[in-house]
Amino acid sequence: MKLHIKNGRLIDPANGIDATHDIYIDNGRVAAIGAAPAGFVADRVIDASHLVVAPGLVDLSARLREPGYEYKATLESEMQAAMQGGVTTLVCPPDTDPVLDEPGLVEMLKHRARGLHQAHVHPLGALTMGLKGKALTEMAELTEAGCIGFAQAEEPIEDTTVLLRALQYARTFDYTVWLRPQDAHIGRGGIAHSGALASRLGLSGVPVMSETIALHTIFELVRATGARVHLCRMSSAAGLELVRAAKKEGLPITCDVGVHHIHMTDADIGFFDSNARVTPPFRSQRDRAAIQAGLADGLIDAICSDHTPVDDDEKLLPFGEASPGATGLELLLSLTLKWAEDQRMPLSAALAKVSCDAARVAGLAGGQLGVGAVADIVLFDPAARWTVAPAALASQGKHTPFIGYELAGRVMATVVAGQLAWERAAR
């Protein structure tokens, strides 16, 4: 399909573009920006007046729940949610059932995703068999099957020797290991940030030291091996200061933060609102301020949705019994825009955190719209406001702490590999 998107405000952070330009798409790629290529005749012209035209979002943590957890969500429902959220590239953690620790499972997931002709799906392979922290997986075979890195999801490795061996192997073949820093014992089983609020509510706590102790261990192992590590969903001021020192030292590390943690604190638990039960838990106002500052000064490399759909049976329970998780694919853009507005950040700098910067972390070529690039594009109205409500979400997971919030940024169309994958119906 040949597409001509005209009159839009083209924002491409990777290439330093923020101006009104037409963009021309042919054979799945960006053919030209500004003037049409010679002989170009569009099959479809999209008038993007008053809209922003930007690279499709790259999400570094989206659980699609297949295989194994189809009662929580299906690939069809979550890919539709991605399209409505303008997310064209998804990185999937390996904590499915069965775990993504065999090449056949990875190939099946990628085949299913390709058949839907929507977002690009890039699985993370399990770092250890069954995520049990004992035996390493066949990383080379998993990479051949399509994995872009290796992770433990929410399962820490208790035996540090196993993690050392994993990083040594990853360094040998230049793989990236994705780790969420959490101690295997301290705070395990906790459900809220350790602090005055958790004490008043009688909730078991997850102290900040659970994150910082794990970071100290990871950094020592990175120093010893030289392996590249991506730190998933940082949550604390103390942890971010350790990351800052490690980056200054020159260690090959990157980090991201979940989009909910940019805005929420432990106070948002309110009267035991199970929609606010997430992992890692929302922390203090000081921690949230450090996250916002770390994004602004470039310490935090990317923002992810941490999309974790949970069904009603597991969420509509007392806070301590409810499953952690929140839907995020359809909120990623709007919550990123809200952060930019609150912090008076340029729109281009904010979009970089969910496009080219996220793609760089994942080692992917997406997140940019230079001539010749794959045409993954989101068109959105930055001024249009919408109310977050279960009925407004395509995801099978309807639970988020932002229910009832009015947010700016309405996705109007999503283009994937040059095909118009989704378009909002005219009213």
C-alpha positions in Angstrom: 0.0 0.0 0.0 1.2 3.5 -0.9 0.2 6.0 1.8 0.4 9.8 1.8 0.0 11.3 5.3 -0.3 15.1 4.8 -0.5 18.3 6.9 0.6 16.6 10.1 3.1 17.8 12.7 5.9 15.2 12.1 7.9 14.5 15.3 10.8 12.2 14.8 13.1 12.5 17.8 15.8 10.2 16.4 16.3 12.5 13.4 15.6 15.8 15.1 12.4 16.5 13.2 9.6 18.6 14.7 7.8 20.4 11.9 4.8 20.2 9.5 5.7 17.7 6.8 4.0 15.3 4.5 5.3 11.7 4.7 5.1 9.2 1.9 5.1 5.4 2.4 5.7 2.8 -0.2 6.4 -1.0 0.1 6.2 -0.8 3.9 8.9 1.9 4.3 9.2 5.6 4.5 9.8 6.6 0.9 10.1 10.4 1.3 9.5 13.3 3.7 8.3 16.7 2.4 8.1 16.3 -1.4 6.6 13.2 -3.1 9.0 10.8 -4.9 8.8 10.9 -8.6 5.8 9.1 -10.0 4.3 8.5 -6.5 0.6 7.8 -6.6 -1.0 7.2 -3.2 -3.6 4.4 -2.7 -4.7 6.3 0.4 -4.3 9.9 1.5 -4.7 10.6 5.2 -5.2 14.2 6.3 -3.4 14.6 9.6 -4.2 18.3 10.1 -4.0 19.1 13.8 -2.5 15.7 14.5 1.0 14.6 15.5 2.6 12.1 13.3 5.3 10.2 15.2 7.1 6.8 15.2 5.0 4.0 16.5 5.6 3.4 20.2 8.1 0.8 21.4 7.0 -0.9 24.6 9.7 -2.7 26.6 7.4 -4.7 28.9 4.0 -6.0 27.7 2.5 -9.2 28.9 0.2 -10.6 26.2 -0.7 -13.6 28.4 -0.2 -16.2 25.7 0.5 -19.0 26.0 -1.2 -20.3 29.1 -3.1 -17.4 30.6 -5.8 -16.8 28.0 -8.4 -16.4 30.7 -6.6 -13.1 31.6 -6.1 -11.9 28.0 -5.6 -13.2 24.5 -3.1 -12.2 21.8 -6.0 -10.8 19.8 -7.3 -8.6 22.6 -3.9 -7.3 23.6 -2.7 -6.6 20.0 -5.9 -4.7 19.5 -5.1 -2.7 22.6 -1.6 -2.0 21.3 -3.1 -0.7 18.0 -5.5 1.6 19.9 -2.6 2.8 22.0 -0.3 3.5 19.0 2.2 0.8 20.2 3.7 -0.9 17.1 6.5 -2.9 18.8 6.1 -5.1 21.9 8.8 -6.7 24.0 7.2 -9.7 25.9 8.6 -11.1 29.2 9.0 -14.9 29.3 6.7 -15.6 32.3 4.0 -17.4 30.2 2.8 -20.9 30.8 4.7 -22.8 29.7 7.7 -20.4 30.2 9.4 -19.2 27.1 12.5 -21.5 27.6 12.3 -23.6 24.4 12.6 -22.4 20.8 9.4 -24.0 19.7 7.4 -21.9 22.1 9.0 -18.7 20.9 8.5 -19.6 17.3 4.8 -20.4 18.0 4.3 -17.0 19.7 5.9 -15.1 16.9 3.9 -17.1 14.3 0.7 -16.3 16.0 1.6 -12.6 16.3 2.6 -12.4 12.6 -0.8 -13.9 11.6 -2.6 -11.0 13.2 -0.8 -8.4 11.0 -0.6 -5.9 13.9 2.3 -5.0 16.2 5.8 -6.5 15.9 6.3 -8.9 18.8 9.8 -9.5 20.2 9.9 -12.1 23.0 12.5 -12.2 25.8 13.7 -15.8 26.4 13.8 -17.2 29.9 17.3 -16.9 31.4 16.9 -20.2 33.3 14.8 -23.2 32.7 11.3 -22.7 33.9 12.5 -19.4 35.5 13.6 -21.6 38.5 17.0 -20.0 38.7 18.9 -23.3 38.5 19.9 -24.4 34.9 20.6 -21.9 32.1 18.5 -22.1 29.0 19.9 -22.7 25.5 20.3 -19.0 24.8 21.8 -19.5 21.3 18.8 -21.6 20.2 16.4 -19.1 21.7 18.1 -16.2 19.9 17.8 -18.1 16.6 14.1 -18.6 17.3 13.6 -14.8 17.7 14.4 -13.8 21.3 16.1 -10.4 21.6 17.3 -10.9 25.2 16.9 -13.0 28.3 15.1 -12.3 31.5 13.8 -13.8 34.8 10.6 -11.7 34.8 9.6 -11.5 38.5 11.6 -14.5 39.6 15.0 -13.6 41.2 17.9 -16.0 41.0 18.8 -17.0 44.5 22.1 -18.6 43.6 24.5 -15.8 42.6 26.8 -18.3 40.9 24.0 -19.1 38.4 23.6 -15.4 37.6 27.4 -15.1 37.2 27.4 -18.0 34.7 24.5 -16.5 32.9 26.2 -13.1 32.5 29.4 -14.8 31.4 27.6 -16.7 28.7 25.6 -13.7 27.6 28.8 -11.6 27.4 30.5 -14.2 25.2 27.7 -14.0 22.6 26.8 -10.3 23.2 23.3 -11.0 24.5 21.5 -8.5 26.7 20.2 -9.8 30.1 17.1 -8.0 31.4 16.8 -8.1 35.2 14.4 -6.5 37.6 16.5 -5.7 40.7 14.9 -7.4 43.6 16.5 -9.4 46.4 15.5 -13.0 46.5 14.5 -12.8 50.2 14.1 -9.3 51.6 10.6 -8.1 50.8 9.7 -11.3 49.1 5.9 -11.7 49.5 5.5 -8.0 50.4 2.6 -6.2 48.9 3.2 -2.5 49.5 6.1 0.0 49.9 7.6 -0.3 53.3 6.8 2.9 55.1 4.3 4.7 57.4 1.4 4.1 55.1 1.9 0.3 54.9 2.3 0.2 58.6 -1.0 2.1 59.2 -2.8 -0.1 56.7 -1.3 -3.3 58.1 0.2 -4.3 54.8 3.5 -6.3 54.6 6.2 -4.2 53.1 8.8 -4.3 50.3 11.7 -2.1 51.4 13.8 -0.1 49.1 16.8 -2.1 50.1 15.3 -5.1 48.2 16.1 -3.1 45.1 19.4 -1.6 46.2 20.9 -4.9 47.5 20.1 -6.6 44.2 21.6 -3.6 42.3 24.9 -3.9 44.2 25.1 -7.6 43.3 24.2 -7.0 39.6 26.9 -4.3 39.3 29.6 -6.5 40.8 28.8 -9.2 38.4 28.7 -6.8 35.5 32.1 -5.5 36.5 33.4 -9.1 36.5 31.9 -10.2 33.2 31.4 -7.0 31.1 27.9 -8.3 30.2 25.3 -5.9 29.0 22.3 -5.6 31.5 19.0 -3.8 31.2 17.4 -3.0 34.5 13.6 -3.3 34.3 11.1 -1.0 36.1 13.3 0.9 38.6 11.2 2.2 41.5 13.3 4.1 44.1 15.5 7.2 44.5 18.2 5.2 46.2 18.3 2.6 43.4 18.5 5.3 40.8 21.5 6.9 42.5 23.3 3.6 42.3 22.4 3.4 38.6 23.7 6.9 38.1 27.1 6.0 39.7 27.3 2.8 37.7 26.7 4.6 34.5 29.2 7.2 35.4 31.7 4.4 36.0 31.0 3.2 32.5 29.2 -0.1 33.2 27.2 -1.3 30.2 23.7 -0.8 31.7 20.4 0.8 30.8 17.2 1.1 32.7 13.5 1.8 32.3 10.6 2.7 34.5 6.9 1.7 34.4 4.7 4.6 33.2 2.4 4.2 36.2 5.3 4.9 38.6 5.9 8.3 37.0 2.6 9.5 38.5 1.6 7.3 41.4 2.8 6.9 45.0 2.0 4.6 47.8 -0.6 7.1 48.9 -2.6 6.2 45.8 -3.5 2.8 47.4 -6.1 4.9 49.2 -8.6 2.6 51.0 -7.0 -0.6 49.8 -7.7 0.0 46.1 -6.5 -3.3 44.5 -6.2 -1.5 41.1 -3.1 0.2 42.7 -1.5 -3.1 43.6 1.5 -3.5 41.2 5.0 -4.9 41.1 7.2 -3.2 42.1 4.9 -1.3 44.5 4.3 2.4 44.2 6.8 4.1 46.5 7.1 7.5 48.3 6.7 11.0 46.8 10.5 11.3 47.1 11.0 8.2 44.9 8.5 9.5 42.4 10.3 12.8 42.2 13.6 11.0 41.6 12.0 9.0 38.8 10.7 12.2 37.2 14.1 13.8 37.5 15.9 10.8 36.2 13.7 10.8 33.1 14.3 14.5 32.6 18.1 14.3 32.8 18.5 11.1 30.8 19.4 8.8 33.6 16.4 6.6 32.8 16.6 5.4 29.3 13.0 4.5 28.5 9.4 4.4 29.7 7.4 1.1 29.4 3.8 0.3 29.9 4.5 -2.6 32.2 1.2 -4.0 30.7 0.0 -6.8 33.0 -3.7 -7.6 32.3 -5.4 -9.3 35.3 -8.9 -10.7 35.3 -11.7 -9.8 37.6 -11.5 -13.0 39.7 -7.9 -12.2 40.6 -8.2 -8.4 41.0 -11.6 -7.8 42.7 -10.3 -9.2 46.0 -8.9 -7.6 49.2 -5.7 -5.7 48.5 -3.4 -8.3 50.0 -5.0 -11.2 48.1 -5.4 -9.4 44.7 -3.0 -10.2 41.9 -0.5 -7.4 41.1 -0.7 -5.8 37.7 -2.4 -3.1 35.6 -3.3 -2.6 32.0 -1.0 -0.1 30.3 -0.8 -0.4 26.5 -3.6 2.1 25.9 -2.4 4.5 28.6 1.3 4.6 27.6 1.0 7.5 25.2 -1.4 9.6 27.3 0.6 9.1 30.6 3.8 10.0 28.8 2.2 13.2 27.5 0.9 14.0 31.0 4.4 13.6 32.4 5.8 15.9 29.6 3.1 18.5 30.4 3.6 18.3 34.2 7.4 18.7 33.8 7.2 21.1 30.9 9.3 18.8 28.8 9.4 19.2 25.0 7.0 16.8 23.3 9.9 15.4 21.2 11.9 14.6 24.3 9.0 12.8 25.9 8.2 10.8 22.7 11.8 9.7 22.5 11.5 7.7 25.7 8.8 5.5 24.2 10.2 5.3 20.7 13.8 5.6 19.6 15.3 5.4 23.1 13.3 2.3 23.9 14.3 0.8 20.5 17.9 1.4 21.3 17.7 -0.3 24.6 16.1 -3.4 22.9 18.6 -3.4 20.1 15.9 -2.8 17.5 15.9 -0.6 14.4 12.5 0.9 15.0 11.3 4.0 16.7 12.3 6.4 14.0 11.0 7.6 10.6 14.0 8.4 8.5 13.8 7.7 4.8 14.1 4.0 4.3 12.9 3.1 7.8 10.1 0.6 8.3 6.9 2.7 8.4 5.6 2.1 11.9 3.6 5.3 12.7 1.1 6.6 15.2 -1.2 9.6 14.5 -2.6 11.2 17.5 -4.4 14.3 18.6 -2.5 15.8 21.5 -5.3 18.1 22.5 -8.1 15.5 22.5 -9.1 14.3 26.0 -10.6 11.0 27.0 -11.7 9.4 30.2 -10.1 6.2 31.3 -13.0 3.7 31.8 -13.1 -0.1 31.5 -15.5 0.2 28.5 -12.9 2.4 26.7 -10.2 -0.2 26.9 -9.7 -2.9 24.2 -7.5 -4.9 26.5 -9.1 -7.8 28.2 -7.5 -6.5 31.4 -9.7 -3.6 32.5 -7.9 -2.8 35.8 -5.7 0.3 36.2 -5.3 2.9 39.0 -6.2 5.6 36.5 -9.8 4.6 36.1 -11.8 7.8 36.0 -8.9 10.0 35.1 -9.2 12.4 32.1 -6.1 12.3 30.0 -4.9 14.1 26.9 -3.7 12.4 23.7 -6.1 10.4 21.5 -4.7 7.9 19.0 -6.5 8.4 15.7 -4.6 5.8 13.5 -1.8 3.3 13.7 0.3 2.2 10.7 2.4 -1.0 11.0 5.0 -1.8 8.3 3.2 0.6 5.9 -0.3 -0.9 6.4 -3.1 1.0 8.1 -3.5 -1.4 10.9 -6.1 0.5 12.9 -8.1 3.7 12.4 -10.5 5.4 14.8 -14.0 5.4 13.5 -15.4 8.8 12.6 -18.2 10.0 14.9 
